Each structure stands twice: as C-alpha cells, then as structure tokens.
Amino acid sequence: MSGRMGLVLAGATLLIAAVLLPNSAQAQFGLRGGPLGVARFAVGHVIGLSRLRHARMAVRGGRYRSAALRSQDPRYDPRGAERGQPANPYVLRAALTAQAALSGWRGGRSPQGWWRHPDGSYGWAGPVFWPFAHDDLTNAIIFGDTTSLSLYGYGDIYAAIFAPYAATELAAYTAPQGRRARRVPSVESICDATDTGGLPVDRIAAIVAPNELQRAALDELSAAWNAARDGIRAACPAQAPATALERLGLMRERIAAMIKATDAIEAPLAKFAGLLNDDQKARLNALANDRRAQLASRQPKDQSRDAQAAAACRPDYDPRYDEKAQRQYEQLVQQQWPADDIAATLRLDDTGRARFEVLQDTTLRTMETLSACPAEAAATPLARLAAVKGRLATMLQAVTGVTDALDDFEADLSDEQKAGFEAIGPKRGA
C-alpha cells in the first residue's frame, strides 16, 4: 500500500521493461488484461519517452508558474523566442499540466505524480480530466499526430477510481481567489489555458491558396472548430468531483463532449475538402507528413527501444509463452489491486469481494481495448476524423463499463465503507 505502487502506473521500470519482450505465436487477450494488455499499455510509455526525453527536466525545473496558465497561448515560450529557439509545444504542455496537476498535491512538493502520462503531461490536472482535449483533436485530425490521444486510457481510469488527491487538495482548485490561488490554479484557468488552440486557418490558407468559395468554406470550418472548442470547454467541471463515480462521470462528460465536437466539424470539413482540387488536397494532406518529419527530427537516432516496444503490438506476439511477461503482469496486479488488503480494510463480505473482482477485471481489460500501440495515420483529415471518433467511442464504452462495475460494487456498501474506499488513493500517494 506504499507510494511506490503508484509509480508502476506512471512509467516505472516495471512497465517500461514490460515491452522489451521476445515474440512468439498468435496473440490472445485473456482475463484481466493479461500480460498482453500490460505489454501494449507499456508501449505508450516508450513512445512518449522517445518523443519527450527532456520534458521531465522542464517540469522539474519549475520554470513555469501559475501565471503561464493564464497566458494567451500556453505553447509559446517568449524566452526561447528571444534566444531564437522555437518553443517545443510538447515540452511546454508537459510543464504546464505538471504545474497544474501537482500544485495542489502534497503541497506541490513532489516533482512528479504517479498518474503522469509517459510524455510528461497529465491526464488529470486536479479535478480537470483531459486538459488539452481540443488541441489533441486538432493535432490528430489536421496533423495526423495521435500520440497524446492514444496515451489516454487505463491509467486515467485507474486514477479516477483511486484518485491521488485528498478532498482538501481538490478543494484548493475551486477555492476563492487569494494568496493560495497564485500557487494552485483554478479550474477555470486550467480549462482556459489548455483549450486555447483552434483550426490553423492561416497555415491551411497559405498551403492550399483557396479561392473565394473555398475561403468561405474554410471560414465556416473555422467557426465550427471554435464552437467545438467552446463545447469541450463547457464540459469542464464547475466543482471538484468528490467520489470515484463522480470522477468517472466527468470522464464520460468530457469524452462525450469531444465526440460531439467531432460530429459538429465533420460536415464543414467534408464541405471544405470537397471544394479542393486534387493538388490542393494533396498539399492539405501533406501537413501530416510535415508534422511527422518534425517529430522524427526530435527523436534520438538510436530507436532500438522503440523497435523492441513495437514487438508487443505485433499479431504474432503471445505473452502466454513469456514467463517474464507473466511475472510482470502478476506483479502489476498485486501492486495496483491488492484485493485482500482492500477487502480486509473495507470489511467486504463474499458478495463485496466478488463485485470488487469484477471491477478489477473490467478496469484491467481497458489496457487491451485502449492499447497505445501505434497505428499508421490515415491519409486525409476526414479519414483521420473517423479514426478519432472511433477511438473516443471505444474509450467512452470502456469508461461506461468501469462505471457500471463500480456502481455495482458500491451498491451495498455503507457510507463508512465508501469513505474508506475513497481514502485508498490518497494514502497510496503519500
């Protein structure tokens, strides 16, 4: 029950090593996620680490304070510009979300929290789930970069069930503005700062050189894009969710808002793309190629670890014949889901134990259904939009399944038992 158990979830050696496994026969997915689920979940950690080798240094440096969360564009670093260095949006994103996520946690003294994403950012920043939701949609649809989106999954669901924040820590995010507010950003400031992006209209216009009719369609698309951003922004919490069921409910609301946003931009995107000639379409599609080239330039030359990680995503990989994968899976389950300790602490009867096992199994299965295995980006923005909608729908289904299992588990618990369950997460992060 120590603080070390949480580190496994956030990119500790256990999960990173879990992807460095040999290949075997045909892959299958077993009960509770299984070694295959662990291996494919851990792939995301290697992918994220290969992209942002220096993000942790930026986060630990403490150079980004609450004031940065109130800037017009959190991806812009004026000091870098003064030195003639372009800002790395991924490093800035990691720094900003870390500052927001940790400022109200343990007094902000920890350099990192166990629920950190492998790219250095956080899926939960205090009471806010998916801070950069709109930016992730833009990057995935326009630039074909789905890395950040693919890192959302099991770890965030687990953090919703066993939240690291105590009630007083979450309350700081919604407390009245004052001296403390300068250190702990408000929910509003987090939502405003991390959903500032919009459709890169000027860049698209410069590339496709639209005529008058096409420009009108582009402006229409931009307006829909901004409206979609506002819809996602409106799904930010007005109050901090106090229970696991409320946190899972917030996850569902945010994901549903993202799905609604993709629905809203689909028709104007199809209209704009339909007005382009073949050459213009090719230039628009090339934006994704440019982004991939930029990301590749930031990668280390030796990507052998990435190649080894990808082995866990191959269809001929079977962890049933890998004793190391089996041991790592068993250790993960024991550290993150100490069923006997939880049952004893909550004084669960046989029915309660059985329902807790269902909750455990349902949550662990999301490691496989929400695998971070890389997939080749579709060639066009419309095709990428469809892929994003599919991913979000899968995530919403996974969160709904876990919510139902948690609701069943808590159905017959007393108020004292529910309070004890809510105390598990903060104790583990102590």
N, C-alpha and C positions, 0 to 999 in steps of 0.2 A: 504493500500500500504506500510505498515511499514515492518521492517526487521523480525517481528515476523511471518509473513505469511510463510516465507520460512522454518521456523523451523518445521512446521507441516510436511513437506515433509521428513525431515531427522530423524524422530523418536521422535517427541514431544509427549506430553501426549495424545493428540487427537488420534494419530494413534495407540499408544500402547494400549490405552483403547478400541479402536475400535474392538479388537479381544476378549475382555472379555465379550462376548455376549451369551445369552441363545440360546438353539436350538429350532427349530420349524419344520414346514412341509418341503415341497420339495423346493430345491434351484433353483432360476432362476436368470438370469443376465439381467438387464434392461438397459435402455438408460443411457449413460454417465458413465458406470462403476457401478453405483448404490452402495448402502450400501454393497452389497456382494463383489463388487470389492474393496472397501475401506477395508473391514474386511480381505479379503485374501491378499491384499497388505500389511496390517499391520502385518500379520503373520510373514513375513520375519523379521520384526523388533524384535519381541520377540525371534525368532530363533537366530538371530545374537547376541542379547544381552545376551542370555543364554550361548552362546559359549564364548564370549569375555567380560566378566564382567569387566576386568581390562584394556581393550585396551585403553579406554579413558584416564586413568591415564598415560599410557605410552605415549600417544600422547601429552597430556598437559604437561608432564614433560619436553618436549623439549630436550630429551637426544639424539635424532637422527638428525644429521645435514646433510647439502648437501653432505658432504664427504661420508656419508653412502650410498648415491645413486650411488656412483662411485665404491663401493666395488664389489668384485667378486660374492658375494652371499648375497643379502640383507636380507636373512632369518637367517644369522649367527650373533650372538651377542657374541664377544670374552670375554666381561666382565662377561657374565653369565657362559661361559665355564670355566673361571678362578675360579669361585666360585663353580664349579661342578654342575651347573644348565644348563640343556639343553635349548636351545633357543625355545621359542614358536613362530612358523612361522606366526601364525595369528596375534599375538600382534605386531611383527616386521613389518608385512605387513601393519597393520593399521597405525603404526607410520611413516613408510616410505611414504606411499601415502598421509597421512595427511600433512607431511612436504612439500611434493611436491605440493600438492593441495593448501595449504594456504600460502606458501612463497611469492607468487606473488599477493595475495588477501588482499586488505586493508592494505598493508604493512606488512602482516604476523602477525598482532597483534591479530587476532581472534583465540581463542583456538579451534574452530571448525566452519565448514561452514554448511549451511542448506542442501546442497546436499550430505552430508555424508551418506554412507551406514550404516545400523544398526550394522555391525560388526566393525565399527570404521574406515574402509578404505573408499576410494573414487572411484567412477566410472569415474569421470572426474578429472584429475590432471592437472590443467591448460588447455592447448589445447589437451592433450592426453586422449583419451577415452579408457577405459578398460586396465589399465596399466599392470595387471597381467594376461593377456589373455592366454598366453601359460601355465602358472602354473595352471590356472583353468582347462584347458583341461586335463593336466596330473593328477591332483587330482581327477577329475570326472571319467576319463576313467580307470586309473590304481587303484586308491584307493577308488573309489565309493563315493567320497565326493563332492556333487554338491551344497553345501550350498552357496559358494561365487558366483557361476554361477547363481544360482536361484535368487539372490538379484538384479541382473541387470534387469531393466525393466522400469516401468512408471517413477520413479524418475529421471532416467538418461535421458529419452526422454524429460521430463519436463525441466530439466536443460539445455538441448540443445536448447530448444525453448526460455526459459527465462534465459539465461546464467548469472551466478553471476558476471562474470569478466567484467570489463571495458576494452576498447581497449588497454589502456596503461598497464594494468595489464597483459593482454595476451602477449603484445609485449615484456615484460620482459623475457619471456621464450625463445624467439628467438633472443634476443639482443646479440650483440657481447660479448665475454667473457671479464670480467673485475671485478672490485670490487663488483659490484652488482650481478654478476653471482655466487659469493660464497654464496649468500643468496637465489637467485632464480635459481634453477637448470634448465639446458637447456632441451629442448625436447629430444635431443639425450641421455642425461644422464638418464632421466626418462625411456625411452624405453629400454636402455641397461640394467639398473639395475633391472627392473621389468620383464624382459623376459629372465632371465638367466637360468631358470630350463630346464632340459631335462629328457629324459627317465631314471629312476633309474636302470640302467643296472646292476650295481654291486649287488644291492639288489635282483633283479629278478634272477640273475645268482646264487646267494647264496641260494635262496629258491628252484628253480627248478632243480639245478645241471644239466645244459644242456650237452648233448653230443656234438661232434664236429659239426654235421649237425645242431643241434638246436642252437648252439652258433653262427654259421654263420648267421642263420636266425634272431637271436637276434641282432647281429651287423647291419644287414640290416635294421631292425626295428628302431634301434637307429639312424642310418643315416637318415632315413625318418623323424624321430621325430625332429632331429636337423634342417633338411631342412624346416619342417613345422614351427618351431620356427622362422627361418630366414624370412619366408614368412610373418608371422604375424608382425615381426619387421619391414619389409619393408613397411607395411601399416601405420606406424607411420607418423604423418603429418610433412612435411618439413617446413610448415608455419602455424601460428595460424589461425584457421578458424574465419572469422570476422563476419559472419552472421549466423542466425539460420539455413538457408538452407544449408550453408557450414558445420555447425556442424552436422546436420542430415546426410549429405553426408559422413562425416568422420565416423559416426557411421556405416553406411552401408558398407563402405570400410573395416572397422575393422572386422565387423561380417562376411562379405563375405570372408575375409582372414582366419578367424577361420574355416569357413565351408570348404574352400579349403584345409586347413591343415588336417581336419578330413578325407577328401577324400584321401589325399596323404598317410596317415598312415593306412588306412583300409586294403588294400591288404597285406602289410608286417605284420600287426598284425594278420590277418587271417592265413597267412602262418606259422608264428611262433607258434600260438596256435594250428594249425593243426598238427604240428610235435610233440606236447607234448602227453605223455601218460596220462591216467586218473588221476593217482596220482599227476603228475606234474601240471596238470590243476587245480586240487583241491587246491594245495599249492599256485598257482598263484592267484586263485580266493580269497584265504584266506587273501590276502593283504588288501582287502577292509574291511574284518572283523577286522583285526588288527587296521586299521585306525579308524573305528567306536568305538572300545574299547578305544583307546587313547582319542578320543574326549569326550566320555562318562565320562572318568576319570576327565576331566576338568570341567564338568558340575556341578552345585550345586546339592546337594542331593534333595532339595525340588524343583521339577519341575512342581508344580501345575499350575504356569502361562503358561508354555509350553503346558500343557494338555488343559487349557482353550483356548489357541490360536488355537490349532488344531481343536477345535469345529467349527471354522469358515470355515474349509475345509471339514466338513462332508457333505455328499449329502443330509441330512435331515435338513440342516440349511437354514432358509428362513428369510432374514432380512426385508421382507415386513411387518412382524408382530412384528418387534422390533423397537419401537419408538426411542430408544436411537441410534440405528444404522442409522435411517433416519436423526436424528438431526446431527449426526456426519458427515454424507455424505454431507448434505446441508452446514454445516459449512466449510467443506473442499473445496467444490466448490466455495463458496463465498470468501474464503480467497485466494485461489490459482488462481481462474479465475474470477476476478471482471469485468465481461463483460461490465457493464455500464460505469465503470471508464475508461476502456481501449477504449471503443467506443468513449467516450467523448474526451479523450486525443488525439486520432488519428483522431477525426472528421470523423467517419465512417458513410457512408450512409446505407440505409437499406440492400443493397447487401453486403456491407462490414460486417455489423453485422451478417447477415445470414452465411457468409463464416467463420466468426470467431467462431460462434456456432458450425459449422461442425468441425473446428479444435479442439475446446474444447471437443466435444463429441468423436471424433476419438482418441484423446490422452487419455482421461479418460477410454475408453474401454480397453486400454492396461493393466490397473490394473487387469482385469479379465483374459485376454488372456495370460498375463505374470505373472500369480499368483505365489507367492512364497510358496504356500502350499507344504509341504514336501512329497516326493514320495519315496517308497522303492527302493533302488538302485538295478539294475539288477545284476544277479549272476556272469556274465562273462564280461571281458573287451570289447569284441566285442559287446555284448548287451548294455553295457553302452555307447559305442561309438555311437551306433544307437540312443540312447536316447538323447545324447548330440547334435547330428546333428539335431534331431527333434526340440529340444529347440531353437537352433540357427536359424533354418529355420523359426520358429514361430516369433522369435524376429526380424529377417530381414523383414518379412512380416509386422509386426507391425510398424517398423520404416518407411518402404516404404509407408504405408498408411498415417502415420502422415506427411511425406514429401509431398505427393500429396496434402493433405489438406492444408498444409502451403503454398505450391506453388500456389494453387487456391486463398487462402486468399490474398497473396501479389501481385497477378497478376495485379490488377488495382490500387495498392497503389502508391502514389507519392514517390519520394526519401525522402522527408521530413517525410512522414508517416512511411516509412520503418525505417528511423533513429530513430523516436520516439518509434517504436516497439522494436528495439534493445536496447533502453535505459531503458526499463521496468525492465529487470532482475537486472542489477547493482544497480538501485535505490532501489529495494526491499531488497537487501543485505546490504544496507548502515546502 
